[in-house]
Amino acid sequence: MTQATASQTNKTNQTVSIRMFGAFRQFSPDSTVNLTVPQEARVADLRQAMQIHFAGNDNALALLNASAFATDKAVLDDEDPVPRDEALSVLPPVCGG
């Protein structure tokens, strides 16, 4: 997201900062992505905004499709509203037992 996009955010939109973990760090040098979504956005809308952000990067898009969004307290479903005033993360799949 550009600074211009962030400054255009108004009362119908919110800027969401998403922390990147695991394999996602290779796609974002500062380990965060800032996206603008509607105030009433659901996690599915956030996922779509990230798909636009990573357009053209097939590796990032494949990873995103297999990843979950979470706050510090819970893993979120795509139908959940984007929480306001909470830290958000995108969690890539991990293996292990």
N, C-alpha and C positions, 0 to 999 in steps of 0.2 A: 504494500500500500504506500502511496506517495504521501508526502506532507500535505499536498493540496487536497487529497481525498479526506484526510483526517480533519482538516480545517473546514471542510464543507459539511461535516457531520452536524445535523440539526436535531430538533426534538423528535423527529420521526425515525432517526437512526441512532445507533450506538457503535462506538468503537470498542472492539474486543481484542485483548491481547492474549495470545495463546502460546503457552510454553511448549517447546519441542523437546522430546526425549528420544533416546535410543537412536535408531537409524535416521530419524527425521533431522537430527542435528547437521547432517551433511548437506541438507537443502536450505538451511537458514543459518548464516554465520553467527548471528547473535543469539541463537536458540529461542527466538520468539518471532511470531508473525502477528501483525496488527491488521485486523479486518473490520470493515464497516458493514453492519447488518441492520435490518429493521429492529426497532425497539421490541417488538413482539416476536422476534425470531425464535425458531426452534433449533435444536441441534442439527437437524437435517439442513436447515438454511445455512448454518455455520459450515457444515461439511461442503455444501455447494459453493460457498464463498472460497473455501480452501481449494476446491477443484479449479476454480477460476484462477486463483493465485498461482497454482502450480501447473497451469495449462501448458502443454508441450513437454512436460517432464514425466514421461511414462513411469519411471521408477517411483517418483513421489506419489503419483496418482494411484498406482497399484498398492503402495504402502498405506495411503489414506483410506482406500476402500476396505482394508483389513484392520483398521485402527479404531480405537474407542476414544471418546471425549470424556473428560472427568473434571470434577472440582477436587479440592483437597479432601472432600468428605465422601464423594460418591462417584461411581461410573454412571454416565448419562446415556439414556436411550435417545434415538433420533427424534422421537416425538416430544421429548422434554423441552420446556422453554430454556433459552439461554439464560443462565443465572446472572443477575446483575450484582455488581460489587463483589464477585468471587473470582479467585484465580482459576483459570481454565488451562487444561493441558490436553494435548493429543498423545495418546499412548499407543505406540506400535505393538503388534503382537510379539510375544516372547515365547521361547520354547523352554522346556524344562519340566521338572516334575515335583 
